[in-house]
Amino acid sequence: MRSTLSYLAVDVRPVASRDVLILETQLPFGVPEKHADRCARQRRGQVVYLIAWYNGATIGHALLKWQGAEEDEVASRLQGTCPDVEDLFVLESFRSQGVGRQILEAAERLARERGLRHIGLSVAVNNPRARVLYDRLGYRDAGLGPLHEHGEYVDASGRHRSWDEICVYLTKAL
């Protein structure tokens, strides 16, 4: 799934088992078993864990969940009809170079190949850079109102952290 945009050209492809140790070293964010768990879920056909590679290094990722968002407010309204892109992440030094766009385009391509007509994601209201990207790519407010999302993760220094944010759910017609 190589893209030839005028931005930084990266190779975006589903995770392979052999990639897990590389991911744990190069993208050590989140719980220690995050990458292995996502790889196992991909093998079961529940998700596709897309990894962006540049010059042999992992620089970003996103989790495409076929059953859609798991948050009650979203799941009850979309009822599994809209796959969900979760945890779109690009290393800071590679942001604003088209990497996030290429990851999203790969997710959209996979959803279209499955015959799906929509795709969705949530964006924090305090993340205007991401919202501008999503708007530019055709994502629109799904009309679900503000959503409260929260969770826990392990930061780069190994400390346990929690996050709490207000998000808006966006969808795009494919």
C-alpha positions in Angstrom: 0.0 0.0 0.0 2.6 2.5 -1.0 1.4 6.1 -1.6 3.0 8.5 -4.0 1.6 11.8 -2.6 3.8 14.8 -2.8 4.3 14.4 1.0 6.8 12.0 2.6 6.1 8.6 0.9 5.7 5.9 3.5 4.8 2.2 3.3 1.6 1.6 5.2 0.8 -2.1 5.7 -0.9 -4.4 8.2 1.2 -5.5 11.1 3.0 -8.8 10.8 4.0 -11.0 13.8 7.7 -10.3 13.1 7.0 -6.5 13.5 5.8 -6.7 17.2 9.3 -6.5 18.7 10.3 -3.7 16.4 7.1 -1.8 17.4 7.7 -2.3 21.1 11.2 -0.8 20.7 10.4 2.0 18.2 6.9 2.9 19.4 6.9 2.0 23.2 3.8 4.0 24.0 0.8 2.4 25.8 0.6 -0.8 27.8 3.5 -3.2 27.1 1.4 -5.8 25.4 -0.4 -3.3 23.1 1.2 -4.2 19.8 1.1 -8.0 20.5 -2.6 -7.8 21.4 -3.4 -5.8 18.3 -1.5 -8.3 16.1 -3.5 -11.2 17.7 -6.8 -9.4 17.1 -5.8 -8.9 13.5 -5.1 -12.7 13.2 -8.6 -13.3 14.5 -10.0 -11.0 11.8 -11.4 -8.4 14.3 -9.1 -5.5 13.3 -6.3 -4.4 10.9 -3.4 -2.8 12.7 -1.9 -0.5 10.1 1.8 0.5 10.5 3.6 3.3 8.7 7.2 2.5 7.8 9.8 5.0 6.6 13.4 3.8 5.8 12.9 0.6 7.8 11.5 2.4 10.9 8.0 2.5 12.3 6.7 6.1 12.4 3.0 5.7 12.9 0.0 3.5 13.3 -3.8 3.2 13.4 -6.2 0.4 14.5 -9.0 -0.3 12.1 -11.8 -2.0 14.0 -14.3 -3.8 11.8 -17.1 -3.9 14.4 -16.9 -0.1 14.9 -16.5 2.0 17.9 -16.9 0.4 21.3 -18.1 3.5 23.2 -21.8 3.0 24.1 -22.9 6.4 22.7 -21.4 5.6 19.3 -22.0 1.8 19.1 -25.7 2.2 19.9 -26.3 4.7 17.2 -24.1 3.2 14.4 -24.8 -0.4 15.3 -21.7 -1.9 13.8 -22.3 -0.4 10.4 -19.3 1.8 10.4 -15.7 0.5 11.0 -13.8 2.7 13.4 -10.2 4.1 13.2 -8.7 4.2 16.6 -5.4 5.5 17.9 -4.1 7.2 14.8 -0.6 8.2 15.8 2.4 9.6 14.0 5.7 10.4 15.7 6.0 14.1 16.3 9.0 14.6 14.0 7.0 13.1 11.1 3.7 15.1 11.6 2.4 17.5 8.9 4.2 15.5 6.2 1.2 13.5 5.0 1.8 10.3 7.1 -1.5 10.5 8.9 -3.3 11.0 5.6 -1.6 8.0 4.1 -2.6 5.8 7.1 -6.2 7.0 6.9 -6.3 6.4 3.1 -5.0 2.8 3.6 -7.8 2.3 6.2 -10.4 3.7 3.9 -9.2 1.5 1.0 -9.5 -1.6 3.1 -13.0 -0.6 4.2 -14.1 0.0 0.6 -12.6 -3.4 -0.4 -14.9 -5.0 2.1 -17.9 -3.2 0.6 -18.4 -0.9 3.5 -20.0 2.5 2.8 -18.7 4.5 5.8 -15.8 4.8 8.1 -15.5 6.7 11.4 -13.2 8.1 14.1 -13.3 10.3 17.1 -11.2 13.4 17.6 -10.6 15.4 20.7 -12.1 18.8 20.7 -8.8 20.2 21.8 -6.9 18.7 18.8 -7.5 21.3 16.0 -4.6 20.0 13.8 -6.2 16.6 13.6 -9.7 18.0 13.0 -8.4 20.1 10.1 -6.9 16.9 8.5 -10.1 15.0 9.0 -12.2 17.8 7.6 -9.9 18.1 4.6 -10.3 14.3 4.0 -14.1 14.5 4.0 -14.9 13.4 7.6 -18.0 15.1 9.0 -19.6 15.3 12.4 -21.9 12.3 12.9 -24.3 14.3 15.1 -23.7 12.3 18.2 -22.8 15.3 20.4 -19.8 15.6 22.6 -18.4 12.2 23.8 -16.5 11.7 27.0 -13.6 9.3 26.4 -11.0 8.2 29.0 -8.4 5.5 29.5 -4.9 4.6 30.8 -1.5 4.2 29.1 2.2 3.9 29.9 4.3 6.9 28.8 7.7 6.8 27.2 9.4 6.8 30.6 7.3 3.8 31.8 5.0 5.8 34.1 1.3 4.9 34.2 -0.9 7.8 33.1 -4.5 8.4 32.5 -6.3 10.5 29.9 -9.6 12.1 29.8 -11.0 14.1 26.9 -14.1 15.3 25.2 -14.4 14.1 21.6 -16.6 14.5 18.5 -17.3 11.4 16.4 -16.8 11.9 12.7 -17.8 9.7 9.7 -16.9 9.7 6.1 -18.9 8.3 3.2 -16.8 5.9 1.1 
